[in-house]
């Protein structure tokens, strides 16, 4: 089952991210996919705000992984923001040990997550970004089968 939300601006995309943060649980890995400029980093900025990150969130394209302290009532203490755009092989993704990053009260959001998908299988949340000819983004959370999240995602998509 998938859920969609349309966003006509960066402000809407950040708001969608902020509200999506309420769906997250410690240990989650979220794979973000979409073309350049589709809104992945903007969405992560919103998630960060929703998780109570106070510092500025930028794309970790050259550092690959950035960690941000979170302050929220969800029990999530660290946001690991990853960008595997410049990673060339699956072995390089394995070397990042993304699964280990989230073991203790953390979540990981991975931009260009298609490359990392085979490592995690179905134990991830997949979020796709499409941009239409009017620059309206459609954010789609895909293949969610976890009953506990379905109502939260339904509410998120209807906002």
Phi and psi in radians as a Rosetta constraint file:
Dihedral C 1 N 2 CA 2 C 2 CIRCULARHARMONIC -2.247 0.35
Dihedral N 2 CA 2 C 2 N 3 CIRCULARHARMONIC 2.769 0.35
Dihedral C 2 N 3 CA 3 C 3 CIRCULARHARMONIC -2.291 0.35
Dihedral N 3 CA 3 C 3 N 4 CIRCULARHARMONIC 2.445 0.35
Dihedral C 3 N 4 CA 4 C 4 CIRCULARHARMONIC -2.168 0.35
Dihedral N 4 CA 4 C 4 N 5 CIRCULARHARMONIC 2.670 0.35
Dihedral C 4 N 5 CA 5 C 5 CIRCULARHARMONIC -2.503 0.35
Dihedral N 5 CA 5 C 5 N 6 CIRCULARHARMONIC 2.304 0.35
Dihedral C 5 N 6 CA 6 C 6 CIRCULARHARMONIC -1.709 0.35
Dihedral N 6 CA 6 C 6 N 7 CIRCULARHARMONIC 2.389 0.35
Dihedral C 6 N 7 CA 7 C 7 CIRCULARHARMONIC -2.291 0.35
Dihedral N 7 CA 7 C 7 N 8 CIRCULARHARMONIC 2.107 0.35
Dihedral C 7 N 8 CA 8 C 8 CIRCULARHARMONIC -1.599 0.35
Dihedral N 8 CA 8 C 8 N 9 CIRCULARHARMONIC -0.028 0.35
Dihedral C 8 N 9 CA 9 C 9 CIRCULARHARMONIC -2.713 0.35
Dihedral N 9 CA 9 C 9 N 10 CIRCULARHARMONIC 2.950 0.35
Dihedral C 9 N 10 CA 10 C 10 CIRCULARHARMONIC -1.086 0.35
Dihedral N 10 CA 10 C 10 N 11 CIRCULARHARMONIC -0.657 0.35
Dihedral C 10 N 11 CA 11 C 11 CIRCULARHARMONIC -1.054 0.35
Dihedral N 11 CA 11 C 11 N 12 CIRCULARHARMONIC -0.795 0.35
Dihedral C 11 N 12 CA 12 C 12 CIRCULARHARMONIC -1.122 0.35
Dihedral N 12 CA 12 C 12 N 13 CIRCULARHARMONIC -0.656 0.35
Dihedral C 12 N 13 CA 13 C 13 CIRCULARHARMONIC -1.179 0.35
Dihedral N 13 CA 13 C 13 N 14 CIRCULARHARMONIC -0.716 0.35
Dihedral C 13 N 14 CA 14 C 14 CIRCULARHARMONIC -1.135 0.35
Dihedral N 14 CA 14 C 14 N 15 CIRCULARHARMONIC -0.706 0.35
Dihedral C 14 N 15 CA 15 C 15 CIRCULARHARMONIC -1.092 0.35
Dihedral N 15 CA 15 C 15 N 16 CIRCULARHARMONIC -0.739 0.35
Dihedral C 15 N 16 CA 16 C 16 CIRCULARHARMONIC -1.052 0.35
Dihedral N 16 CA 16 C 16 N 17 CIRCULARHARMONIC -0.704 0.35
Dihedral C 16 N 17 CA 17 C 17 CIRCULARHARMONIC -1.149 0.35
Dihedral N 17 CA 17 C 17 N 18 CIRCULARHARMONIC -0.770 0.35
Dihedral C 17 N 18 CA 18 C 18 CIRCULARHARMONIC -1.053 0.35
Dihedral N 18 CA 18 C 18 N 19 CIRCULARHARMONIC -0.739 0.35
Dihedral C 18 N 19 CA 19 C 19 CIRCULARHARMONIC -1.276 0.35
Dihedral N 19 CA 19 C 19 N 20 CIRCULARHARMONIC -0.544 0.35
Dihedral C 19 N 20 CA 20 C 20 CIRCULARHARMONIC -1.127 0.35
Dihedral N 20 CA 20 C 20 N 21 CIRCULARHARMONIC -0.519 0.35
Dihedral C 20 N 21 CA 21 C 21 CIRCULARHARMONIC -0.969 0.35
Dihedral N 21 CA 21 C 21 N 22 CIRCULARHARMONIC -0.533 0.35
Dihedral C 21 N 22 CA 22 C 22 CIRCULARHARMONIC -1.216 0.35
Dihedral N 22 CA 22 C 22 N 23 CIRCULARHARMONIC -0.281 0.35
Dihedral C 22 N 23 CA 23 C 23 CIRCULARHARMONIC -1.473 0.35
Dihedral N 23 CA 23 C 23 N 24 CIRCULARHARMONIC -0.370 0.35
Dihedral C 23 N 24 CA 24 C 24 CIRCULARHARMONIC -1.317 0.35
Dihedral N 24 CA 24 C 24 N 25 CIRCULARHARMONIC 2.667 0.35
Dihedral C 24 N 25 CA 25 C 25 CIRCULARHARMONIC -2.329 0.35
Dihedral N 25 CA 25 C 25 N 26 CIRCULARHARMONIC 2.681 0.35
Dihedral C 25 N 26 CA 26 C 26 CIRCULARHARMONIC -0.915 0.35
Dihedral N 26 CA 26 C 26 N 27 CIRCULARHARMONIC 2.370 0.35
Dihedral C 26 N 27 CA 27 C 27 CIRCULARHARMONIC 1.636 0.35
Dihedral N 27 CA 27 C 27 N 28 CIRCULARHARMONIC -0.097 0.35
Dihedral C 27 N 28 CA 28 C 28 CIRCULARHARMONIC -1.247 0.35
Dihedral N 28 CA 28 C 28 N 29 CIRCULARHARMONIC 2.483 0.35
Dihedral C 28 N 29 CA 29 C 29 CIRCULARHARMONIC -2.062 0.35
Dihedral N 29 CA 29 C 29 N 30 CIRCULARHARMONIC 2.208 0.35
Dihedral C 29 N 30 CA 30 C 30 CIRCULARHARMONIC -2.043 0.35
Dihedral N 30 CA 30 C 30 N 31 CIRCULARHARMONIC 2.079 0.35
Dihedral C 30 N 31 CA 31 C 31 CIRCULARHARMONIC -1.690 0.35
Dihedral N 31 CA 31 C 31 N 32 CIRCULARHARMONIC 2.129 0.35
Dihedral C 31 N 32 CA 32 C 32 CIRCULARHARMONIC -1.835 0.35
Dihedral N 32 CA 32 C 32 N 33 CIRCULARHARMONIC 2.270 0.35
Dihedral C 32 N 33 CA 33 C 33 CIRCULARHARMONIC -2.338 0.35
Dihedral N 33 CA 33 C 33 N 34 CIRCULARHARMONIC 2.570 0.35
Dihedral C 33 N 34 CA 34 C 34 CIRCULARHARMONIC 2.785 0.35
Dihedral N 34 CA 34 C 34 N 35 CIRCULARHARMONIC 2.899 0.35
Dihedral C 34 N 35 CA 35 C 35 CIRCULARHARMONIC -1.230 0.35
Dihedral N 35 CA 35 C 35 N 36 CIRCULARHARMONIC 2.944 0.35
Dihedral C 35 N 36 CA 36 C 36 CIRCULARHARMONIC -0.985 0.35
Dihedral N 36 CA 36 C 36 N 37 CIRCULARHARMONIC 2.339 0.35
Dihedral C 36 N 37 CA 37 C 37 CIRCULARHARMONIC 1.387 0.35
Dihedral N 37 CA 37 C 37 N 38 CIRCULARHARMONIC 0.160 0.35
Dihedral C 37 N 38 CA 38 C 38 CIRCULARHARMONIC -1.369 0.35
Dihedral N 38 CA 38 C 38 N 39 CIRCULARHARMONIC -0.236 0.35
Dihedral C 38 N 39 CA 39 C 39 CIRCULARHARMONIC 1.975 0.35
Dihedral N 39 CA 39 C 39 N 40 CIRCULARHARMONIC 0.222 0.35
Dihedral C 39 N 40 CA 40 C 40 CIRCULARHARMONIC -1.078 0.35
Dihedral N 40 CA 40 C 40 N 41 CIRCULARHARMONIC -0.895 0.35
Dihedral C 40 N 41 CA 41 C 41 CIRCULARHARMONIC -1.158 0.35
Dihedral N 41 CA 41 C 41 N 42 CIRCULARHARMONIC -0.666 0.35
Dihedral C 41 N 42 CA 42 C 42 CIRCULARHARMONIC -1.064 0.35
Dihedral N 42 CA 42 C 42 N 43 CIRCULARHARMONIC -0.744 0.35
Dihedral C 42 N 43 CA 43 C 43 CIRCULARHARMONIC -1.082 0.35
Dihedral N 43 CA 43 C 43 N 44 CIRCULARHARMONIC -0.787 0.35
Dihedral C 43 N 44 CA 44 C 44 CIRCULARHARMONIC -1.078 0.35
Dihedral N 44 CA 44 C 44 N 45 CIRCULARHARMONIC -0.652 0.35
Dihedral C 44 N 45 CA 45 C 45 CIRCULARHARMONIC -1.028 0.35
Dihedral N 45 CA 45 C 45 N 46 CIRCULARHARMONIC -0.697 0.35
Dihedral C 45 N 46 CA 46 C 46 CIRCULARHARMONIC -1.173 0.35
Dihedral N 46 CA 46 C 46 N 47 CIRCULARHARMONIC -0.762 0.35
Dihedral C 46 N 47 CA 47 C 47 CIRCULARHARMONIC -1.016 0.35
Dihedral N 47 CA 47 C 47 N 48 CIRCULARHARMONIC -0.790 0.35
Dihedral C 47 N 48 CA 48 C 48 CIRCULARHARMONIC -0.998 0.35
Dihedral N 48 CA 48 C 48 N 49 CIRCULARHARMONIC -0.784 0.35
Dihedral C 48 N 49 CA 49 C 49 CIRCULARHARMONIC -1.073 0.35
Dihedral N 49 CA 49 C 49 N 50 CIRCULARHARMONIC -0.760 0.35
Dihedral C 49 N 50 CA 50 C 50 CIRCULARHARMONIC -1.121 0.35
Dihedral N 50 CA 50 C 50 N 51 CIRCULARHARMONIC -0.455 0.35
Dihedral C 50 N 51 CA 51 C 51 CIRCULARHARMONIC -1.590 0.35
Dihedral N 51 CA 51 C 51 N 52 CIRCULARHARMONIC -0.003 0.35
Dihedral C 51 N 52 CA 52 C 52 CIRCULARHARMONIC 1.462 0.35
Dihedral N 52 CA 52 C 52 N 53 CIRCULARHARMONIC 0.430 0.35
Dihedral C 52 N 53 CA 53 C 53 CIRCULARHARMONIC -1.279 0.35
Dihedral N 53 CA 53 C 53 N 54 CIRCULARHARMONIC 2.294 0.35
Dihedral C 53 N 54 CA 54 C 54 CIRCULARHARMONIC -1.754 0.35
Dihedral N 54 CA 54 C 54 N 55 CIRCULARHARMONIC -0.389 0.35
Dihedral C 54 N 55 CA 55 C 55 CIRCULARHARMONIC -1.470 0.35
Dihedral N 55 CA 55 C 55 N 56 CIRCULARHARMONIC 2.913 0.35
Dihedral C 55 N 56 CA 56 C 56 CIRCULARHARMONIC -1.197 0.35
Dihedral N 56 CA 56 C 56 N 57 CIRCULARHARMONIC 2.385 0.35
Dihedral C 56 N 57 CA 57 C 57 CIRCULARHARMONIC -1.930 0.35
Dihedral N 57 CA 57 C 57 N 58 CIRCULARHARMONIC 2.126 0.35
Dihedral C 57 N 58 CA 58 C 58 CIRCULARHARMONIC -2.224 0.35
Dihedral N 58 CA 58 C 58 N 59 CIRCULARHARMONIC 2.927 0.35
Dihedral C 58 N 59 CA 59 C 59 CIRCULARHARMONIC -1.137 0.35
Dihedral N 59 CA 59 C 59 N 60 CIRCULARHARMONIC 2.309 0.35
Dihedral C 59 N 60 CA 60 C 60 CIRCULARHARMONIC -1.577 0.35
Dihedral N 60 CA 60 C 60 N 61 CIRCULARHARMONIC 0.649 0.35
Dihedral C 60 N 61 CA 61 C 61 CIRCULARHARMONIC -0.936 0.35
Dihedral N 61 CA 61 C 61 N 62 CIRCULARHARMONIC -0.751 0.35
Dihedral C 61 N 62 CA 62 C 62 CIRCULARHARMONIC -1.628 0.35
Dihedral N 62 CA 62 C 62 N 63 CIRCULARHARMONIC -0.400 0.35
Dihedral C 62 N 63 CA 63 C 63 CIRCULARHARMONIC -1.665 0.35
Dihedral N 63 CA 63 C 63 N 64 CIRCULARHARMONIC -0.219 0.35
Dihedral C 63 N 64 CA 64 C 64 CIRCULARHARMONIC 1.274 0.35
Dihedral N 64 CA 64 C 64 N 65 CIRCULARHARMONIC -0.856 0.35
Dihedral C 64 N 65 CA 65 C 65 CIRCULARHARMONIC -2.334 0.35
Dihedral N 65 CA 65 C 65 N 66 CIRCULARHARMONIC 2.311 0.35
Dihedral C 65 N 66 CA 66 C 66 CIRCULARHARMONIC -2.166 0.35
Dihedral N 66 CA 66 C 66 N 67 CIRCULARHARMONIC 2.440 0.35
Dihedral C 66 N 67 CA 67 C 67 CIRCULARHARMONIC -1.893 0.35
Dihedral N 67 CA 67 C 67 N 68 CIRCULARHARMONIC 2.440 0.35
Dihedral C 67 N 68 CA 68 C 68 CIRCULARHARMONIC -2.291 0.35
Dihedral N 68 CA 68 C 68 N 69 CIRCULARHARMONIC 2.289 0.35
Dihedral C 68 N 69 CA 69 C 69 CIRCULARHARMONIC -1.263 0.35
Dihedral N 69 CA 69 C 69 N 70 CIRCULARHARMONIC 2.401 0.35
Dihedral C 69 N 70 CA 70 C 70 CIRCULARHARMONIC -1.965 0.35
Dihedral N 70 CA 70 C 70 N 71 CIRCULARHARMONIC 2.624 0.35
Dihedral C 70 N 71 CA 71 C 71 CIRCULARHARMONIC -2.349 0.35
Dihedral N 71 CA 71 C 71 N 72 CIRCULARHARMONIC 1.754 0.35
Dihedral C 71 N 72 CA 72 C 72 CIRCULARHARMONIC -2.695 0.35
Dihedral N 72 CA 72 C 72 N 73 CIRCULARHARMONIC 3.106 0.35
Dihedral C 72 N 73 CA 73 C 73 CIRCULARHARMONIC -1.740 0.35
Dihedral N 73 CA 73 C 73 N 74 CIRCULARHARMONIC 0.254 0.35
Dihedral C 73 N 74 CA 74 C 74 CIRCULARHARMONIC -1.657 0.35
Dihedral N 74 CA 74 C 74 N 75 CIRCULARHARMONIC -0.123 0.35
Dihedral C 74 N 75 CA 75 C 75 CIRCULARHARMONIC 1.423 0.35
Dihedral N 75 CA 75 C 75 N 76 CIRCULARHARMONIC 0.180 0.35
Dihedral C 75 N 76 CA 76 C 76 CIRCULARHARMONIC -1.676 0.35
Dihedral N 76 CA 76 C 76 N 77 CIRCULARHARMONIC 2.064 0.35
Dihedral C 76 N 77 CA 77 C 77 CIRCULARHARMONIC -1.826 0.35
Dihedral N 77 CA 77 C 77 N 78 CIRCULARHARMONIC -0.317 0.35
Dihedral C 77 N 78 CA 78 C 78 CIRCULARHARMONIC -2.425 0.35
Dihedral N 78 CA 78 C 78 N 79 CIRCULARHARMONIC 2.311 0.35
Dihedral C 78 N 79 CA 79 C 79 CIRCULARHARMONIC -1.817 0.35
Dihedral N 79 CA 79 C 79 N 80 CIRCULARHARMONIC 2.103 0.35
Dihedral C 79 N 80 CA 80 C 80 CIRCULARHARMONIC -1.745 0.35
Dihedral N 80 CA 80 C 80 N 81 CIRCULARHARMONIC 1.941 0.35
Dihedral C 80 N 81 CA 81 C 81 CIRCULARHARMONIC -1.781 0.35
Dihedral N 81 CA 81 C 81 N 82 CIRCULARHARMONIC 2.009 0.35
Dihedral C 81 N 82 CA 82 C 82 CIRCULARHARMONIC -2.038 0.35
Dihedral N 82 CA 82 C 82 N 83 CIRCULARHARMONIC 2.620 0.35
Dihedral C 82 N 83 CA 83 C 83 CIRCULARHARMONIC -2.422 0.35
Dihedral N 83 CA 83 C 83 N 84 CIRCULARHARMONIC 1.935 0.35
Dihedral C 83 N 84 CA 84 C 84 CIRCULARHARMONIC -1.778 0.35
Dihedral N 84 CA 84 C 84 N 85 CIRCULARHARMONIC 0.401 0.35
Dihedral C 84 N 85 CA 85 C 85 CIRCULARHARMONIC -0.999 0.35
Dihedral N 85 CA 85 C 85 N 86 CIRCULARHARMONIC -0.706 0.35
Dihedral C 85 N 86 CA 86 C 86 CIRCULARHARMONIC -1.588 0.35
Dihedral N 86 CA 86 C 86 N 87 CIRCULARHARMONIC -0.045 0.35
Dihedral C 86 N 87 CA 87 C 87 CIRCULARHARMONIC -1.356 0.35
Dihedral N 87 CA 87 C 87 N 88 CIRCULARHARMONIC 2.335 0.35
Dihedral C 87 N 88 CA 88 C 88 CIRCULARHARMONIC -1.704 0.35
Dihedral N 88 CA 88 C 88 N 89 CIRCULARHARMONIC -0.547 0.35
Dihedral C 88 N 89 CA 89 C 89 CIRCULARHARMONIC -2.286 0.35
Dihedral N 89 CA 89 C 89 N 90 CIRCULARHARMONIC 2.829 0.35
Dihedral C 89 N 90 CA 90 C 90 CIRCULARHARMONIC -1.108 0.35
Dihedral N 90 CA 90 C 90 N 91 CIRCULARHARMONIC -0.599 0.35
Dihedral C 90 N 91 CA 91 C 91 CIRCULARHARMONIC -1.063 0.35
Dihedral N 91 CA 91 C 91 N 92 CIRCULARHARMONIC -0.677 0.35
Dihedral C 91 N 92 CA 92 C 92 CIRCULARHARMONIC -1.129 0.35
Dihedral N 92 CA 92 C 92 N 93 CIRCULARHARMONIC -0.667 0.35
Dihedral C 92 N 93 CA 93 C 93 CIRCULARHARMONIC -1.132 0.35
Dihedral N 93 CA 93 C 93 N 94 CIRCULARHARMONIC -0.757 0.35
Dihedral C 93 N 94 CA 94 C 94 CIRCULARHARMONIC -1.036 0.35
Dihedral N 94 CA 94 C 94 N 95 CIRCULARHARMONIC -0.679 0.35
Dihedral C 94 N 95 CA 95 C 95 CIRCULARHARMONIC -1.082 0.35
Dihedral N 95 CA 95 C 95 N 96 CIRCULARHARMONIC -0.448 0.35
Dihedral C 95 N 96 CA 96 C 96 CIRCULARHARMONIC -1.236 0.35
Dihedral N 96 CA 96 C 96 N 97 CIRCULARHARMONIC -0.359 0.35
Dihedral C 96 N 97 CA 97 C 97 CIRCULARHARMONIC 0.903 0.35
Dihedral N 97 CA 97 C 97 N 98 CIRCULARHARMONIC 0.872 0.35
Dihedral C 97 N 98 CA 98 C 98 CIRCULARHARMONIC -1.035 0.35
Dihedral N 98 CA 98 C 98 N 99 CIRCULARHARMONIC -0.664 0.35
Dihedral C 98 N 99 CA 99 C 99 CIRCULARHARMONIC -1.076 0.35
Dihedral N 99 CA 99 C 99 N 100 CIRCULARHARMONIC -0.625 0.35
Dihedral C 99 N 100 CA 100 C 100 CIRCULARHARMONIC -1.261 0.35
Dihedral N 100 CA 100 C 100 N 101 CIRCULARHARMONIC -0.458 0.35
Dihedral C 100 N 101 CA 101 C 101 CIRCULARHARMONIC -1.064 0.35
Dihedral N 101 CA 101 C 101 N 102 CIRCULARHARMONIC -0.580 0.35
Dihedral C 101 N 102 CA 102 C 102 CIRCULARHARMONIC -1.747 0.35
Dihedral N 102 CA 102 C 102 N 103 CIRCULARHARMONIC 0.154 0.35
Dihedral C 102 N 103 CA 103 C 103 CIRCULARHARMONIC -1.065 0.35
Dihedral N 103 CA 103 C 103 N 104 CIRCULARHARMONIC -0.640 0.35
Dihedral C 103 N 104 CA 104 C 104 CIRCULARHARMONIC -2.053 0.35
Dihedral N 104 CA 104 C 104 N 105 CIRCULARHARMONIC 1.696 0.35
Dihedral C 104 N 105 CA 105 C 105 CIRCULARHARMONIC 1.036 0.35
Dihedral N 105 CA 105 C 105 N 106 CIRCULARHARMONIC 0.457 0.35
Dihedral C 105 N 106 CA 106 C 106 CIRCULARHARMONIC -2.078 0.35
Dihedral N 106 CA 106 C 106 N 107 CIRCULARHARMONIC 2.892 0.35
Dihedral C 106 N 107 CA 107 C 107 CIRCULARHARMONIC -2.294 0.35
Dihedral N 107 CA 107 C 107 N 108 CIRCULARHARMONIC 2.652 0.35
Dihedral C 107 N 108 CA 108 C 108 CIRCULARHARMONIC -2.152 0.35
Dihedral N 108 CA 108 C 108 N 109 CIRCULARHARMONIC 2.274 0.35
Dihedral C 108 N 109 CA 109 C 109 CIRCULARHARMONIC -1.958 0.35
Dihedral N 109 CA 109 C 109 N 110 CIRCULARHARMONIC 2.132 0.35
Dihedral C 109 N 110 CA 110 C 110 CIRCULARHARMONIC -2.023 0.35
Dihedral N 110 CA 110 C 110 N 111 CIRCULARHARMONIC 1.893 0.35
Dihedral C 110 N 111 CA 111 C 111 CIRCULARHARMONIC -1.308 0.35
Dihedral N 111 CA 111 C 111 N 112 CIRCULARHARMONIC 2.539 0.35
Dihedral C 111 N 112 CA 112 C 112 CIRCULARHARMONIC 1.070 0.35
Dihedral N 112 CA 112 C 112 N 113 CIRCULARHARMONIC 0.693 0.35
Dihedral C 112 N 113 CA 113 C 113 CIRCULARHARMONIC -1.178 0.35
Dihedral N 113 CA 113 C 113 N 114 CIRCULARHARMONIC -0.118 0.35
Dihedral C 113 N 114 CA 114 C 114 CIRCULARHARMONIC -0.955 0.35
Dihedral N 114 CA 114 C 114 N 115 CIRCULARHARMONIC -0.710 0.35
Dihedral C 114 N 115 CA 115 C 115 CIRCULARHARMONIC -1.137 0.35
Dihedral N 115 CA 115 C 115 N 116 CIRCULARHARMONIC -0.597 0.35
Dihedral C 115 N 116 CA 116 C 116 CIRCULARHARMONIC -1.473 0.35
Dihedral N 116 CA 116 C 116 N 117 CIRCULARHARMONIC -0.188 0.35
Dihedral C 116 N 117 CA 117 C 117 CIRCULARHARMONIC -1.007 0.35
Dihedral N 117 CA 117 C 117 N 118 CIRCULARHARMONIC -0.701 0.35
Dihedral C 117 N 118 CA 118 C 118 CIRCULARHARMONIC -1.185 0.35
Dihedral N 118 CA 118 C 118 N 119 CIRCULARHARMONIC -0.389 0.35
Dihedral C 118 N 119 CA 119 C 119 CIRCULARHARMONIC -1.245 0.35
Dihedral N 119 CA 119 C 119 N 120 CIRCULARHARMONIC -0.703 0.35
Dihedral C 119 N 120 CA 120 C 120 CIRCULARHARMONIC -1.661 0.35
Dihedral N 120 CA 120 C 120 N 121 CIRCULARHARMONIC -0.311 0.35
Dihedral C 120 N 121 CA 121 C 121 CIRCULARHARMONIC 1.102 0.35
Dihedral N 121 CA 121 C 121 N 122 CIRCULARHARMONIC -2.295 0.35
Dihedral C 121 N 122 CA 122 C 122 CIRCULARHARMONIC -1.607 0.35
Dihedral N 122 CA 122 C 122 N 123 CIRCULARHARMONIC 0.015 0.35
Dihedral C 122 N 123 CA 123 C 123 CIRCULARHARMONIC -1.476 0.35
Dihedral N 123 CA 123 C 123 N 124 CIRCULARHARMONIC 0.726 0.35
Dihedral C 123 N 124 CA 124 C 124 CIRCULARHARMONIC -2.473 0.35
Dihedral N 124 CA 124 C 124 N 125 CIRCULARHARMONIC 2.881 0.35
Dihedral C 124 N 125 CA 125 C 125 CIRCULARHARMONIC -1.743 0.35
Dihedral N 125 CA 125 C 125 N 126 CIRCULARHARMONIC 2.307 0.35
Dihedral C 125 N 126 CA 126 C 126 CIRCULARHARMONIC -1.921 0.35
Dihedral N 126 CA 126 C 126 N 127 CIRCULARHARMONIC 2.186 0.35
Dihedral C 126 N 127 CA 127 C 127 CIRCULARHARMONIC -2.164 0.35
Dihedral N 127 CA 127 C 127 N 128 CIRCULARHARMONIC 2.083 0.35
Dihedral C 127 N 128 CA 128 C 128 CIRCULARHARMONIC -1.865 0.35
Dihedral N 128 CA 128 C 128 N 129 CIRCULARHARMONIC 2.584 0.35
Dihedral C 128 N 129 CA 129 C 129 CIRCULARHARMONIC -2.153 0.35
Dihedral N 129 CA 129 C 129 N 130 CIRCULARHARMONIC 2.153 0.35
Dihedral C 129 N 130 CA 130 C 130 CIRCULARHARMONIC -2.111 0.35
Dihedral N 130 CA 130 C 130 N 131 CIRCULARHARMONIC 2.482 0.35
Dihedral C 130 N 131 CA 131 C 131 CIRCULARHARMONIC -2.111 0.35
Dihedral N 131 CA 131 C 131 N 132 CIRCULARHARMONIC 2.248 0.35
Dihedral C 131 N 132 CA 132 C 132 CIRCULARHARMONIC -1.594 0.35
Dihedral N 132 CA 132 C 132 N 133 CIRCULARHARMONIC -3.098 0.35
Dihedral C 132 N 133 CA 133 C 133 CIRCULARHARMONIC -1.144 0.35
Dihedral N 133 CA 133 C 133 N 134 CIRCULARHARMONIC -0.266 0.35
Dihedral C 133 N 134 CA 134 C 134 CIRCULARHARMONIC -1.750 0.35
Dihedral N 134 CA 134 C 134 N 135 CIRCULARHARMONIC 0.241 0.35
Dihedral C 134 N 135 CA 135 C 135 CIRCULARHARMONIC 1.100 0.35
Dihedral N 135 CA 135 C 135 N 136 CIRCULARHARMONIC 0.439 0.35
Dihedral C 135 N 136 CA 136 C 136 CIRCULARHARMONIC -1.549 0.35
Dihedral N 136 CA 136 C 136 N 137 CIRCULARHARMONIC 2.264 0.35
Dihedral C 136 N 137 CA 137 C 137 CIRCULARHARMONIC -1.611 0.35
Dihedral N 137 CA 137 C 137 N 138 CIRCULARHARMONIC 2.416 0.35
Dihedral C 137 N 138 CA 138 C 138 CIRCULARHARMONIC -1.937 0.35
Dihedral N 138 CA 138 C 138 N 139 CIRCULARHARMONIC 2.106 0.35
Dihedral C 138 N 139 CA 139 C 139 CIRCULARHARMONIC -1.811 0.35
Dihedral N 139 CA 139 C 139 N 140 CIRCULARHARMONIC 2.128 0.35
Dihedral C 139 N 140 CA 140 C 140 CIRCULARHARMONIC -2.106 0.35
Dihedral N 140 CA 140 C 140 N 141 CIRCULARHARMONIC 2.101 0.35
Dihedral C 140 N 141 CA 141 C 141 CIRCULARHARMONIC -1.619 0.35
Dihedral N 141 CA 141 C 141 N 142 CIRCULARHARMONIC 2.090 0.35
Dihedral C 141 N 142 CA 142 C 142 CIRCULARHARMONIC -1.940 0.35
Dihedral N 142 CA 142 C 142 N 143 CIRCULARHARMONIC 2.657 0.35
Dihedral C 142 N 143 CA 143 C 143 CIRCULARHARMONIC 0.953 0.35
Dihedral N 143 CA 143 C 143 N 144 CIRCULARHARMONIC 0.718 0.35
Dihedral C 143 N 144 CA 144 C 144 CIRCULARHARMONIC -1.546 0.35
Dihedral N 144 CA 144 C 144 N 145 CIRCULARHARMONIC 2.137 0.35
Dihedral C 144 N 145 CA 145 C 145 CIRCULARHARMONIC -2.057 0.35
Dihedral N 145 CA 145 C 145 N 146 CIRCULARHARMONIC -0.062 0.35
Dihedral C 145 N 146 CA 146 C 146 CIRCULARHARMONIC -1.314 0.35
Dihedral N 146 CA 146 C 146 N 147 CIRCULARHARMONIC 1.951 0.35
Dihedral C 146 N 147 CA 147 C 147 CIRCULARHARMONIC -0.969 0.35
Dihedral N 147 CA 147 C 147 N 148 CIRCULARHARMONIC -0.635 0.35
Dihedral C 147 N 148 CA 148 C 148 CIRCULARHARMONIC -1.120 0.35
Dihedral N 148 CA 148 C 148 N 149 CIRCULARHARMONIC -0.370 0.35
Dihedral C 148 N 149 CA 149 C 149 CIRCULARHARMONIC -1.747 0.35
Dihedral N 149 CA 149 C 149 N 150 CIRCULARHARMONIC -0.266 0.35
Dihedral C 149 N 150 CA 150 C 150 CIRCULARHARMONIC -1.025 0.35
Dihedral N 150 CA 150 C 150 N 151 CIRCULARHARMONIC -0.778 0.35
Dihedral C 150 N 151 CA 151 C 151 CIRCULARHARMONIC -1.176 0.35
Dihedral N 151 CA 151 C 151 N 152 CIRCULARHARMONIC -0.687 0.35
Dihedral C 151 N 152 CA 152 C 152 CIRCULARHARMONIC -1.093 0.35
Dihedral N 152 CA 152 C 152 N 153 CIRCULARHARMONIC -0.754 0.35
Dihedral C 152 N 153 CA 153 C 153 CIRCULARHARMONIC -1.220 0.35
Dihedral N 153 CA 153 C 153 N 154 CIRCULARHARMONIC -0.605 0.35
Dihedral C 153 N 154 CA 154 C 154 CIRCULARHARMONIC -1.080 0.35
Dihedral N 154 CA 154 C 154 N 155 CIRCULARHARMONIC -0.804 0.35
Dihedral C 154 N 155 CA 155 C 155 CIRCULARHARMONIC -1.111 0.35
Dihedral N 155 CA 155 C 155 N 156 CIRCULARHARMONIC -0.702 0.35
Dihedral C 155 N 156 CA 156 C 156 CIRCULARHARMONIC -1.076 0.35
Dihedral N 156 CA 156 C 156 N 157 CIRCULARHARMONIC -0.752 0.35
Dihedral C 156 N 157 CA 157 C 157 CIRCULARHARMONIC -1.243 0.35
Dihedral N 157 CA 157 C 157 N 158 CIRCULARHARMONIC -0.392 0.35
Dihedral C 157 N 158 CA 158 C 158 CIRCULARHARMONIC -1.591 0.35
Dihedral N 158 CA 158 C 158 N 159 CIRCULARHARMONIC -0.069 0.35
